[in-house]
Amino acid sequence: MKIVQKDDPVLRQKAQEIPLEKIGSPEIKKIIKQMSEALVKEDDGVALAAPQIGKSLRLFIISGKLFQKENDKEKPADLVFINPKIKKLSQRKQKLEEGCLSVRWLYGLVSRADKATVEAYNETGQKFSRSGSGLMAQIFQHEMDHLDGTLFVDKAKNLQRIEPEKMRHGNRI
């Protein structure tokens, strides 16, 4: 499964909610599997929204590698967020470097709330809430933008191209 790039119209559409009765269906399970497989191929990727694989659905995943401890042999499962809604954003903002797997090798500074809370359904249809700060809050906001048809380059300042061989260490969203 290829990650679609910035000129693909699906990235500019507001993604559709997944009907609750379809959560857990073979179709949705297949899309989640495709997203996980696409994300694992990207060493610098930490999250992926369904529109990035050409599916206009309100669904994103966060790589389990973010939660992997140094001595863990196995990567924890990816976190799945279906029909997510941001419930709370802190007023305090930070300008953070951001990139995107759908806008390869372009990076810029984006102003993001430093804390965020998202409510969503998991892959079995259970509703949950997850809060995060720093990178996790940034991921929530970046992926929610994807579901609303917005790319980080629409908000970023000081855009610069950094080719893979010149990349500094660290993850890219």
C-alpha positions in Angstrom: 0.0 0.0 0.0 1.5 3.3 -1.1 1.1 6.5 0.8 -0.5 9.1 -1.4 1.2 12.4 -2.0 0.2 16.0 -1.6 -1.4 16.4 -5.1 -3.9 13.6 -4.5 -7.4 15.1 -4.1 -8.3 12.7 -1.3 -6.0 14.6 1.0 -8.1 17.7 0.6 -11.5 16.1 1.3 -13.2 16.1 4.7 -13.1 12.4 5.6 -16.3 10.5 6.2 -17.3 9.1 9.6 -17.3 5.3 9.8 -20.8 4.0 10.8 -20.5 2.4 14.3 -21.9 -0.9 13.0 -19.0 -1.1 10.5 -16.3 -0.8 13.2 -14.7 -4.3 13.5 -15.9 -5.3 10.1 -13.5 -7.1 7.7 -13.4 -4.0 5.5 -12.3 -1.7 8.4 -9.9 -4.3 9.7 -8.3 -4.6 6.3 -7.9 -0.8 6.0 -6.3 -0.7 9.5 -3.9 -3.5 8.4 -3.0 -1.7 5.2 -2.3 1.5 7.2 -0.1 -0.4 9.7 1.8 -2.1 6.8 2.3 1.3 5.0 3.5 3.0 8.2 6.0 0.2 9.2 7.8 0.7 5.9 8.5 4.4 6.8 11.3 4.5 9.3 10.7 8.2 10.1 6.9 7.9 10.3 5.0 7.8 13.6 1.3 8.1 12.6 -0.9 7.8 9.5 -4.4 8.9 8.6 -6.7 6.8 6.3 -6.8 9.6 3.6 -3.0 9.0 3.3 -3.7 5.6 1.8 -6.5 6.9 -0.4 -9.4 6.1 2.0 -11.6 9.1 2.9 -12.5 7.8 6.3 -12.2 9.3 9.8 -9.5 7.0 11.0 -5.8 7.3 12.1 -3.2 5.2 13.7 -0.2 5.9 15.9 2.7 3.5 15.6 3.3 1.3 18.5 7.0 2.0 18.2 6.4 5.2 20.0 5.6 3.2 23.1 8.3 0.6 22.8 10.7 0.4 25.7 14.4 0.0 24.9 14.7 -3.7 25.9 11.3 -4.7 24.4 11.8 -7.4 21.7 8.3 -6.8 20.3 6.7 -3.6 19.1 3.5 -2.7 21.0 0.3 -2.7 18.8 -0.5 0.5 16.9 -3.1 2.7 18.5 -6.3 3.0 16.4 -8.5 6.1 16.5 -11.8 5.7 14.7 -14.1 8.8 14.3 -11.9 10.8 16.6 -12.8 14.2 18.0 -10.6 16.6 19.8 -12.2 17.3 23.2 -9.7 19.6 24.7 -6.6 21.6 23.6 -4.4 23.6 26.0 -4.2 27.3 25.4 -0.4 27.1 25.6 1.1 26.6 22.1 4.5 25.6 20.9 6.1 26.0 17.5 7.3 22.6 16.5 9.1 21.1 13.5 6.8 19.0 11.5 6.9 16.9 8.4 4.5 14.5 6.7 4.6 11.2 4.9 2.4 12.7 2.2 4.6 15.8 1.7 8.0 14.0 1.7 11.1 15.7 2.8 9.5 19.1 3.4 9.6 20.4 7.0 8.4 23.5 8.7 7.4 25.0 12.0 3.7 24.6 13.0 2.1 26.2 16.1 0.3 23.5 18.0 -1.4 23.2 21.4 1.1 21.5 23.8 -1.6 19.3 25.3 -4.6 17.6 23.7 -7.3 15.1 24.5 -9.0 13.0 21.8 -12.1 10.9 22.1 -12.5 8.0 19.6 -13.4 4.4 19.1 -10.9 1.6 18.9 -10.8 -1.2 16.4 -13.4 -3.2 18.4 -15.8 -0.3 18.8 -15.0 0.6 22.3 -15.1 4.4 23.0 -12.1 5.8 24.8 -10.4 9.0 25.6 -6.6 9.6 25.4 -4.7 12.7 26.4 -1.2 13.6 25.5 1.4 16.3 25.6 4.4 17.1 23.4 4.8 14.8 20.5 1.5 12.9 21.2 -0.5 16.2 21.2 1.2 17.2 18.0 0.3 13.9 16.4 -3.3 14.2 17.5 -3.6 17.7 15.9 -1.7 16.7 12.7 -3.8 13.6 12.1 -7.0 15.4 12.8 -6.0 18.0 10.2 -5.6 15.2 7.7 -9.2 14.1 8.4 -10.4 17.6 7.7 -8.5 18.0 4.4 -5.7 20.1 5.7 -2.0 19.5 5.2 0.7 20.8 7.6 2.1 22.9 4.8 -1.1 25.0 5.0 -0.1 26.1 8.5 3.7 25.8 8.5 6.3 28.6 8.5 9.9 28.5 7.4 9.4 25.5 5.1 12.6 23.8 4.0 13.4 20.7 2.1 15.6 18.2 3.9 16.7 15.2 1.8 16.7 11.8 3.5 20.5 11.6 3.6 20.7 15.0 5.4 17.9 14.3 7.9 18.7 14.7 11.6 17.8 11.9 13.9 14.2 11.9 15.1 10.7 10.9 14.0 8.6 12.7 11.4 4.8 12.7 11.5 
